[in-house]
Amino acid sequence: MKDYSSFSDRELISLFEGIMMFAPFDVGKTVKELAKSYPNDFWKIYREIEHRQIYKKPDNYLFIGIVGTRRRDEEDDFVLICNEYNKLQNLKKVIVIVSGLCPKGGDKFATILYQARKTKKLWFPSEWSLGRHAGFVRNTEIARWSDYLIAAPAPDRKGGTEDTIKKFTRFHGNDKLVIV
């Protein structure tokens, strides 16, 4: 993997924007295939950008977080998420779907919407080299980056989705949180 500390700010921002772009060859891929094609060094690029504090969200972008428990992986759950997504799509902004690349539940639905609507994307896959805290690190970034969060939590309201919801409300309040 490359050392991105020697890259200029412009080069790093260009890489980051490139990662977010819709890729036509992503259409039809499963979540696992999307995860494999996502840059292996995403976290290195991301951390360098965060360290330098050089990326500012464009005003015309709307970052929509879509998360959900793996236990809510049915068509009915997908329809609920789609209905809420469609309401936000009417805000006339460039949509960036933010999620975590889990192959079931909300993350899977996020990838389906990304492919169908040809939006930009910002995936935060778990960085398992961090150990058991990897999911919590990912959840924090999803919550922080999302302007709106559409969440399909487990009925018992436990797990990673609930962690993301709590973090989102800490960063942004409840106004832009939709629980389906």
N, C-alpha and C positions, 0 to 999 in steps of 0.2 A: 504494500500500500504506500501511496505517496505521502510525503510530508507537505502539508498545505500551508505551513507557516511561511514559506518563501513565495507564495502566490500573492499577487497584488489584490487589493480590495475588489477591483473591477473583475479580475479573473474569478475570484471566489463567488461574487454575486452572479456572474454569468453561469457558473457551474450550478449554483443553487436554483436559479431560475430555470435552467435546463432540466434539472431533476423534477421540477414542478410541472413542466409542460405536458400536455396530452400527447401520448404516443400512439399513433394509429395501429402499430403492431401489437399493442396491449389488448386490443379488442378480441374477445373470445378466450383470453387466458384465464386459468383458474387463479385463485388467490396464491396458491403455492408457486405457480409459474410467475406471477407478478413479483412475488417476494424474491425469487431467484434472479429475476432480471433487474431488480432494484440495485443501485450501486452498493457494492460491499463496503465502500468507504464513506457511505452517507454520514455516519456519525462523526467521522473525522472532519469532513467538510462542514457539517453543522456546528460542531464545537468550535472550529476556528472562526466561523462567522459570528457565533455568539460571543466568543472571547473578544473579538475586535469590535463588536456592537455596530456592524456596518449595514445590516439589512433592516430597512424600514418597510413595513407593510404598505403597499400602494393603497391610496384612498379608494380607488375603484375596484379593489379586491374584497371579496367577502369570504372569509375562512369559515367553513361549516364543518364542525366536528360531528362525526357519526360513530357512535360506539354502542355496544350492547353485549350482553352476556351470551356465551355460546349456547346457553339453554334456551334462548329465544331465536331459533333459526328457521322458523316456519314462514310460509308465504304470507300469512296474516301479519306477522311482525314486519316483513318487508314492505307491505302495503302501507302500514302505519308510518314507517319511516319515510317512504316516498311521498305520502300526503304532506308531511311536514316540510320535507325538502322542497316540494313544489311551491309552497307558500313563500319560502325564502328566495326561490329563484326569480320571483317577480320583483325583487328589489333592484333590478337592472344593474348588477355589478358582475364583475368577472368572478365566477365561483371557483374556489379552491376547496376540495374535499380533504379533510384532515382525518386520519384514522390510523390504525395500528397493524394492519395486515394479518390479522388472525383469520384462519380459514372458515370460521363459523360465526354466526350471529351478526352483530352490527358492522364489524369490520368487513365481513364478506359482502354485506349489503352496500357498504361504501364503495367497494371495488366495482360492484355491478352498476351503481349509479355513475361512477366515473367513466366506465366504458360506454354506457348507454348515452350519457349526456355530453360526453367528450369535454369534460371539465379539466381544470388543472388539478393536481393532487399534491398532497404533502403527507407521505406515509412515515410513521414513526414505528418501525418494527422493533421488537424487543432486542436489546443488545445483551444476549445471554452471557457474555463474558463478564458481566457485572454480577452474575449470580442471581439469587432469588429476588433481588430488588429491581431487576431489569424491567418488569412490568410497571412498577411504580414510577420509575424514571420516565418510561414511555407515556404513562398516563398524565404525568405532570406536563410534558411538552404538548400533548394533545389539548389539554385544558388551557394551557397558556396561549397557544396559537389560535384557538377557535374563537371566532367572534360570536357564533351561535353554537349550541351543542344540542344535538338530537340524540337522546339516549333511550335504550331499551334495557332497563335493568332487570335483574332476576326478581322473581316475586318476593324472595326473602330479603332483598335489598342488601346483599352482601357480595363482595368480590371486586374485581378490577373496575367494572363499570361504575360501581358506587364510589370507588376511589376517585375516578375521573370526574364524576358529578360534584363531589365535595370540593375538589381542587378548582373546578371551573367556577363554582359559586364564590370561592375565595378570591379568585382573580377578577370575576366579572359580575358577580351578583346573580340573582335569579331571573332577571328580566329576559334574558336571551337563552334560557334553558327550557328545552321541551322534553318532557318525559312521556314516552308512548307505552 
